[in-house]
Amino acid sequence: MSSSFIICSMFYSALLIIVFFSKRRLNTLENKVYSTLAIINFISLILELFCYLVTLNHEKFPILTPIINKTYLVLLLTWLSLFAYYTFLISFKKRINLRFNNKELYKKIRGIFLKIYLVVAFALLVLPLYYNNANLNSVYSYGPSSLLCAIMSSICIIASLLFMLIGYKNIQKNKFIPLIGYTIIFPIIIYIQYKYPELLLTTPVETFITFLLYFTIENPDLKIIDELSDAKQRAEEANRAKTEFLHEISHEIRTPLTTIIGFTDSLSDRKLDKEAKSDLANISSSVTNLLQVVNGILDISKLESKRINIVKKRYDLVTMLAELVDFSKEIIIKNKVELRTCFDTTLPEALYGDYVILRQILLNLLANSIERTKIGYIEFNVTSVNKNNICRLIISLEDTGGTIKKEKLEKIFLDKENNNIEEDLLEGITSSLITTKKLVDLMGGTIVAQNVYGRGRKYTVAIDQEIVYMTKNTSLENKREEEIKEMGDKRVLIVDDNKLNIKVAERLLKRYNVEVESVLSGTDCIEKIASGEAYDLILMDDMMPNMSGVETYKRLKQNSNFQTPTVMLTANAIDGMKEKYLLQDGFDEYIAKPIEKKELDRVMKKIFR
């Protein structure tokens, strides 16, 4: 009856070994220990069966019987010791840091285990062992060697239990099942085996624990998950580094542009001769174009990472088209290229939509035509279909820069995803056009490209925008200016480390007849408020040395008496920063540098309404 348990266990143990070694395995210490456990278990089953047979015929095999029985006891102790070692590994893996370079500690621990094991194994081999084979159903061995094995087995089980209890926080949940089974079942089996030595239960139970353990060890799937997790972490770190870089470059470029735009706007209000006003207008237009190029670079970066959002604002369409034409003429003036324009007189003057993306689309198309066209003309036409407060802009750009193969045109403008497009195979289609197609799709528009036989190419874009008004109401504009000038009793504090930026802000605030003061750091701001100075508004820069605007504002809010509306005034204007400053940091409003008069008007009216 007992031998049948052994035979069944041998079958399952052999099957388990075949399955385990037939799969690609991780070369980890945990897996090495498990593979040793599985092999020792299978050999122990074979030896236990032989122990039964040779003990039953002890008189025929007087020399072989003690050798096989004692070898079996050594293997049994080996399995139990290895399992205790395995429990130690998974309980204290993080502490001993086995996966890293803490090899000296690992060697010391392994050395202690090995010395204890060798001493006990030697004792098992030299201590006497006696045999009972009175009848077929009562065959077993006993004596000092067997007793020592039982004692050491109990010590191994107690050690495993202690390891598990001390290091339970480090053990994965799925690994508790074989550990609990081992610490509960094995003591019972040892007790039964002691009471009824003829029952051969120890090694079959060992097989059962080994079987449970198989489903908790690391496998190639877990390794792939770990690798994916590591790759995800590295990608997130790279993305954070990229975001920080964009923050820095946005601030560094926008800061001097803020100064230039601020002073040109200030000079435009003065009485200048006609030529000076023309030069000033050209400077302002060029700087504005440069700012939009910077915005475009940041938006393309966001587009590539699929994080770009539609941000709708009111904008002046006619002014934008005029600026684009002036910008293009400056570039092609030295070439033998004629820029022809035709803008429909029914175009609305003010629209509501994403001005930045629309401008980037037009810039990309113009830049592509200018780059490819060395002689001939570029024709830039804009018409509209206006219905129910919706303006469908129809923009066409035709040039004499050469034709493109039909299949290449279809590849870029009909492929929804634009995947795996190699620029050098597209014969004239640059990466700017790929970006343009994505931007048009993002805005819900359409773009069509076609060859104009014998001349070049033509691109047609259709995009819907909301109509604010068809023409300006000058009386309303004048009324709004009058309303702005009724804020003369207010005090405003500017906090910025850049003196030129402070000067620009002061000039812009002159329109409101407010009293303006300034400080160059967050520390100075805190000292002013602490000294009892009262202000109706604080304009706070963020990226200042020693103490940022966000840190300064948090320090100010620690004072329960601080109730002054505070506006984040920053060159850090990439996507998502407005939401962060308002929702996460708690600022009352947000204005991006360079400061737009309309945006400043909106904030001032909101704060002082």
VENTA-V220823 format. One record per residue. RES is the residue in three letters. PHI is phi in whole degrees, 0 to 359 (NA if undefined). PSI is psi in radians with two decimals (999 if undefined). Layout:
# VENTA-V220823
{{RES PHI PSI} {RES PHI PSI}}
This chain:
# VENTA-V220823
{{MET NA -0.83} {SER 295 -0.64} {SER 295 -0.47} {SER 294 -0.61} {PHE 299 -0.74} {ILE 296 -0.79} {ILE 296 -0.77} {CYS 297 -0.74} {SER 295 -0.64} {MET 299 -0.71} {PHE 298 -0.86} {TYR 293 -0.67} {SER 295 -0.76} {ALA 297 -0.75} {LEU 298 -0.73} {LEU 297 -0.75} {ILE 296 -0.73} {ILE 298 -0.80} {VAL 296 -0.78} {PHE 296 -0.82} {PHE 278 -0.21} {SER 278 -0.29} {LYS 265 2.69} {ARG 292 2.22} {ARG 246 2.70} {LEU 280 2.46} {ASN 270 1.14} {THR 250 2.79} {LEU 298 -0.68} {GLU 299 -0.75} {ASN 292 -0.63} {LYS 296 -0.74} {VAL 297 -0.75} {TYR 296 -0.76} {SER 299 -0.65} {THR 294 -0.73} {LEU 302 -0.78} {ALA 295 -0.75} {ILE 292 -0.79} {ILE 299 -0.67} {ASN 298 -0.76} {PHE 294 -0.76} {ILE 295 -0.67} {SER 298 -0.67} {LEU 296 -0.74} {ILE 296 -0.79} {LEU 295 -0.65} {GLU 295 -0.65} {LEU 294 -0.72} {PHE 293 -0.63} {CYS 302 -0.76} {TYR 298 -0.78} {LEU 290 -0.80} {VAL 287 -0.59} {THR 292 -0.62} {LEU 297 -0.55} {ASN 242 0.82} {HIS 304 -0.68} {GLU 297 -0.53} {LYS 279 -0.47} {PHE 233 1.14} {PRO 295 -0.52} {ILE 270 -0.72} {LEU 291 -0.58} {THR 299 -0.91} {PRO 296 -0.60} {ILE 297 -0.87} {ILE 293 -0.78} {ASN 296 -0.77} {LYS 290 -0.62} {THR 297 -0.68} {TYR 297 -0.76} {LEU 298 -0.69} {VAL 297 -0.75} {LEU 293 -0.65} {LEU 298 -0.79} {LEU 296 -0.65} {THR 299 -0.79} {TRP 298 -0.80} {LEU 295 -0.67} {SER 293 -0.74} {LEU 297 -0.66} {PHE 294 -0.68} {ALA 297 -0.71} {TYR 296 -0.73} {TYR 300 -0.79} {THR 299 -0.69} {PHE 297 -0.75} {LEU 300 -0.88} {ILE 284 -0.32} {SER 276 -0.51} {PHE 233 0.40} {LYS 302 -0.78} {LYS 293 -0.58} {ARG 285 -0.77} {ILE 275 -0.13} {ASN 57 0.89} {LEU 292 -0.46} {ARG 277 -0.04} {PHE 248 -2.40} {ASN 252 0.33} {ASN 274 1.05} {LYS 284 -0.50} {GLU 295 -0.76} {LEU 296 -0.72} {TYR 298 -0.73} {LYS 297 -0.70} {LYS 296 -0.80} {ILE 296 -0.79} {ARG 298 -0.65} {GLY 296 -0.70} {ILE 296 -0.83} {PHE 302 -0.78} {LEU 294 -0.73} {LYS 297 -0.81} {ILE 299 -0.77} {TYR 298 -0.78} {LEU 296 -0.68} {VAL 297 -0.82} {VAL 292 -0.71} {ALA 299 -0.73} {PHE 297 -0.71} {ALA 297 -0.69} {LEU 297 -0.60} {LEU 283 -0.51} {VAL 263 -0.42} {LEU 289 2.61} {PRO 289 2.75} {LEU 219 2.37} {TYR 244 2.82} {TYR 229 2.57} {ASN 233 2.15} {ASN 220 0.72} {ALA 300 -0.70} {ASN 216 2.99} {LEU 297 -0.56} {ASN 265 0.08} {SER 223 1.29} {VAL 242 2.07} {TYR 197 2.97} {SER 244 2.73} {TYR 204 3.01} {GLY 128 -3.07} {PRO 304 -0.72} {SER 296 -0.77} {SER 294 -0.69} {LEU 295 -0.75} {LEU 299 -0.69} {CYS 298 -0.72} {ALA 295 -0.73} {ILE 296 -0.83} {MET 293 -0.59} {SER 297 -0.73} {SER 296 -0.70} {ILE 297 -0.73} {CYS 298 -0.72} {ILE 294 -0.75} {ILE 296 -0.73} {ALA 299 -0.76} {SER 299 -0.74} {LEU 296 -0.75} {LEU 296 -0.77} {PHE 303 -0.77} {MET 294 -0.72} {LEU 291 -0.69} {ILE 288 -0.74} {GLY 254 0.48} {TYR 298 -0.48} {LYS 292 -0.43} {ASN 270 -0.16} {ILE 271 2.29} {GLN 295 2.56} {LYS 302 -0.71} {ASN 292 -0.31} {LYS 277 -0.19} {PHE 290 -0.50} {ILE 300 -0.98} {PRO 295 -0.56} {LEU 294 -0.79} {ILE 294 -0.74} {GLY 301 -0.71} {TYR 295 -0.84} {THR 286 -0.35} {ILE 265 -0.85} {ILE 286 -0.75} {PHE 298 -0.76} {PRO 301 -0.66} {ILE 295 -0.76} {ILE 295 -0.72} {ILE 297 -0.71} {TYR 296 -0.80} {ILE 298 -0.75} {GLN 298 -0.62} {TYR 291 -0.71} {LYS 286 -0.69} {TYR 233 1.37} {PRO 297 -0.32} {GLU 285 -0.28} {LEU 280 2.24} {LEU 260 1.40} {LEU 249 -0.38} {THR 300 -0.89} {THR 289 -0.68} {PRO 302 -0.69} {VAL 294 -0.67} {GLU 303 -0.71} {THR 296 -0.72} {PHE 297 -0.75} {ILE 294 -0.71} {THR 298 -0.68} {PHE 297 -0.80} {LEU 297 -0.66} {LEU 295 -0.51} {TYR 303 -0.64} {PHE 277 0.02} {THR 246 -0.17} {ILE 282 2.81} {GLU 291 2.53} {ASN 223 3.05} {PRO 302 -0.56} {ASP 296 -0.76} {LEU 296 -0.62} {LYS 295 -0.74} {ILE 298 -0.71} {ILE 298 -0.77} {ASP 298 -0.75} {GLU 296 -0.72} {LEU 296 -0.70} {SER 296 -0.74} {ASP 296 -0.75} {ALA 297 -0.69} {LYS 297 -0.75} {GLN 297 -0.75} {ARG 296 -0.69} {ALA 296 -0.71} {GLU 295 -0.69} {GLU 295 -0.73} {ALA 296 -0.69} {ASN 294 -0.71} {ARG 296 -0.70} {ALA 296 -0.68} {LYS 295 -0.74} {THR 298 -0.76} {GLU 297 -0.68} {PHE 297 -0.74} {LEU 296 -0.67} {HIS 302 -0.83} {GLU 295 -0.84} {ILE 292 -0.62} {SER 299 -0.79} {HIS 293 -0.80} {GLU 294 -0.62} {ILE 279 -0.72} {ARG 291 -0.52} {THR 300 -0.92} {PRO 293 -0.57} {LEU 296 -0.62} {THR 302 -0.78} {THR 297 -0.82} {ILE 296 -0.85} {ILE 296 -0.71} {GLY 299 -0.79} {PHE 289 -0.62} {THR 294 -0.68} {ASP 296 -0.68} {SER 295 -0.75} {LEU 292 -0.51} {SER 295 -0.37} {ASP 276 -0.13} {ARG 269 2.87} {LYS 277 1.95} {LEU 233 2.78} {ASP 288 2.94} {LYS 300 -0.77} {GLU 295 -0.73} {ALA 296 -0.71} {LYS 296 -0.66} {SER 295 -0.78} {ASP 298 -0.71} {LEU 296 -0.69} {ALA 296 -0.69} {ASN 295 -0.71} {ILE 299 -0.83} {SER 299 -0.75} {SER 295 -0.75} {SER 294 -0.72} {VAL 293 -0.70} {THR 298 -0.73} {ASN 298 -0.73} {LEU 298 -0.71} {LEU 298 -0.71} {GLN 291 -0.57} {VAL 296 -0.76} {VAL 300 -0.80} {ASN 300 -0.67} {GLY 295 -0.72} {ILE 298 -0.78} {LEU 296 -0.69} {ASP 290 -0.62} {ILE 295 -0.71} {SER 300 -0.74} {LYS 292 -0.64} {LEU 297 -0.71} {GLU 296 -0.59} {SER 268 0.13} {LYS 60 0.67} {ARG 241 0.13} {ILE 284 2.46} {ASN 238 2.67} {ILE 282 2.16} {VAL 240 1.88} {LYS 269 2.37} {LYS 215 2.86} {ARG 282 2.41} {TYR 213 2.79} {ASP 266 1.84} {LEU 294 -0.80} {VAL 298 -0.76} {THR 297 -0.73} {MET 298 -0.76} {LEU 296 -0.69} {ALA 296 -0.72} {GLU 296 -0.71} {LEU 296 -0.68} {VAL 295 -0.82} {ASP 299 -0.73} {PHE 298 -0.75} {SER 290 -0.69} {LYS 298 -0.65} {GLU 298 -0.57} {ILE 281 -0.74} {ILE 265 0.10} {ILE 299 -0.52} {LYS 274 -0.22} {ASN 268 2.85} {LYS 272 0.96} {VAL 235 2.32} {GLU 261 2.28} {LEU 261 1.94} {ARG 258 2.34} {THR 230 2.59} {CYS 210 1.90} {PHE 248 2.21} {ASP 301 2.37} {THR 290 -0.25} {THR 270 0.12} {LEU 296 2.31} {PRO 296 2.55} {GLU 281 -0.58} {ALA 233 2.22} {LEU 238 2.91} {TYR 236 2.05} {GLY 177 -2.92} {ASP 273 1.66} {TYR 297 -0.69} {VAL 295 -0.82} {ILE 292 -0.74} {LEU 300 -0.76} {ARG 295 -0.66} {GLN 295 -0.68} {ILE 300 -0.83} {LEU 293 -0.70} {LEU 298 -0.76} {ASN 298 -0.77} {LEU 295 -0.77} {LEU 295 -0.77} {ALA 298 -0.69} {ASN 295 -0.74} {SER 292 -0.72} {ILE 296 -0.70} {GLU 294 -0.70} {ARG 272 -0.35} {THR 261 1.97} {LYS 259 -0.38} {ILE 207 2.56} {GLY 115 -2.23} {TYR 211 2.84} {ILE 234 2.15} {GLU 249 2.12} {PHE 242 1.89} {ASN 240 2.45} {VAL 225 2.13} {THR 234 3.04} {SER 212 2.69} {VAL 238 1.99} {ASN 254 2.18} {LYS 205 2.25} {ASN 52 0.87} {ASN 64 0.26} {ILE 243 2.26} {CYS 252 2.07} {ARG 268 1.83} {LEU 283 2.25} {ILE 243 1.87} {ILE 250 2.21} {SER 235 2.48} {LEU 225 2.02} {GLU 240 2.44} {ASP 218 3.02} {THR 249 0.68} {GLY 269 0.26} {GLY 99 2.68} {THR 268 2.96} {ILE 233 2.52} {LYS 302 2.47} {LYS 302 -0.75} {GLU 294 -0.51} {LYS 288 -0.69} {LEU 299 -0.78} {GLU 295 -0.61} {LYS 299 -0.77} {ILE 273 -0.59} {PHE 260 -0.17} {LEU 252 -0.35} {ASP 285 2.07} {LYS 295 -0.62} {GLU 263 -0.40} {ASN 55 0.79} {ASN 273 2.51} {ASN 57 0.71} {ILE 268 2.10} {GLU 266 2.10} {GLU 300 -0.68} {ASP 289 -0.17} {LEU 261 -0.02} {LEU 264 0.03} {GLU 47 1.19} {GLY 106 -0.27} {ILE 271 1.96} {THR 268 3.02} {SER 298 -0.45} {SER 297 -0.57} {LEU 287 -0.62} {ILE 298 -0.78} {THR 297 -0.71} {THR 300 -0.77} {LYS 300 -0.74} {LYS 295 -0.71} {LEU 294 -0.70} {VAL 297 -0.78} {ASP 300 -0.69} {LEU 298 -0.62} {MET 274 0.06} {GLY 76 0.35} {GLY 259 -3.00} {THR 228 2.62} {ILE 224 2.36} {VAL 234 2.36} {ALA 241 2.42} {GLN 211 2.72} {ASN 272 2.39} {VAL 260 1.95} {TYR 305 2.22} {GLY 80 -0.03} {ARG 234 -1.09} {GLY 177 -2.26} {ARG 231 2.82} {LYS 220 2.28} {TYR 245 2.33} {THR 235 2.21} {VAL 240 2.38} {ALA 235 2.13} {ILE 222 2.37} {ASP 268 2.37} {GLN 225 2.68} {GLU 279 2.50} {ILE 270 2.19} {VAL 272 -0.96} {TYR 203 2.75} {MET 281 -0.77} {THR 224 2.72} {LYS 292 2.50} {ASN 260 1.71} {THR 296 -0.53} {SER 294 -0.68} {LEU 293 -0.69} {GLU 297 -0.74} {ASN 295 -0.67} {LYS 297 -0.71} {ARG 297 -0.72} {GLU 298 -0.69} {GLU 295 -0.69} {GLU 297 -0.67} {ILE 297 -0.60} {LYS 281 0.13} {GLU 259 0.67} {MET 236 0.54} {GLY 290 -0.28} {ASP 264 0.23} {LYS 261 2.60} {ARG 248 2.29} {VAL 236 2.33} {LEU 250 2.21} {ILE 258 2.22} {VAL 244 1.87} {ASP 203 2.45} {ASP 276 -0.12} {ASN 255 2.01} {LYS 295 -0.62} {LEU 294 -0.70} {ASN 297 -0.66} {ILE 297 -0.74} {LYS 296 -0.70} {VAL 297 -0.82} {ALA 298 -0.69} {GLU 298 -0.71} {ARG 293 -0.69} {LEU 294 -0.59} {LEU 283 -0.24} {LYS 300 -0.53} {ARG 299 -0.41} {TYR 261 -0.02} {ASN 56 0.67} {VAL 262 2.77} {GLU 275 2.17} {VAL 245 2.30} {GLU 235 2.84} {SER 214 2.66} {VAL 223 2.79} {LEU 258 0.07} {SER 203 2.83} {GLY 294 -0.61} {THR 298 -0.77} {ASP 296 -0.65} {CYS 297 -0.82} {ILE 298 -0.71} {GLU 296 -0.67} {LYS 295 -0.79} {ILE 294 -0.71} {ALA 294 -0.51} {SER 282 -0.08} {GLY 105 0.01} {GLU 294 2.39} {ALA 242 2.35} {TYR 229 2.69} {ASP 269 -0.30} {LEU 201 2.46} {ILE 239 2.21} {LEU 258 1.98} {MET 245 2.10} {ASP 285 2.71} {ASP 262 -1.01} {MET 278 1.38} {MET 245 2.61} {PRO 292 2.70} {ASN 71 -0.94} {MET 219 2.06} {SER 288 2.95} {GLY 297 -0.68} {VAL 296 -0.79} {GLU 297 -0.71} {THR 299 -0.78} {TYR 295 -0.68} {LYS 297 -0.69} {ARG 294 -0.71} {LEU 297 -0.70} {LYS 288 -0.23} {GLN 293 -0.37} {ASN 275 2.02} {SER 297 -0.34} {ASN 273 -0.13} {PHE 282 2.02} {GLN 230 0.19} {THR 288 2.23} {PRO 301 2.30} {THR 236 2.23} {VAL 249 2.25} {MET 283 2.04} {LEU 245 1.74} {THR 218 2.70} {ALA 273 -0.06} {ASN 279 1.53} {ALA 240 0.42} {ILE 283 2.91} {ASP 302 2.33} {GLY 97 -0.27} {MET 287 -0.61} {LYS 300 -0.80} {GLU 298 -0.70} {LYS 297 -0.84} {TYR 295 -0.66} {LEU 280 -0.88} {LEU 275 -0.78} {GLN 276 -0.78} {ASP 268 -0.30} {GLY 87 0.27} {PHE 293 2.67} {ASP 284 -0.56} {GLU 205 3.03} {TYR 219 2.28} {ILE 230 2.22} {ALA 272 2.49} {LYS 274 2.57} {PRO 297 2.53} {ILE 286 2.20} {GLU 269 2.37} {LYS 302 -0.72} {LYS 295 -0.69} {GLU 291 -0.68} {LEU 295 -0.70} {ASP 302 -0.79} {ARG 299 -0.79} {VAL 292 -0.75} {MET 297 -0.72} {LYS 292 -0.62} {LYS 291 -0.76} {ILE 290 -0.69} {PHE 252 0.42} {ARG 291 999}}
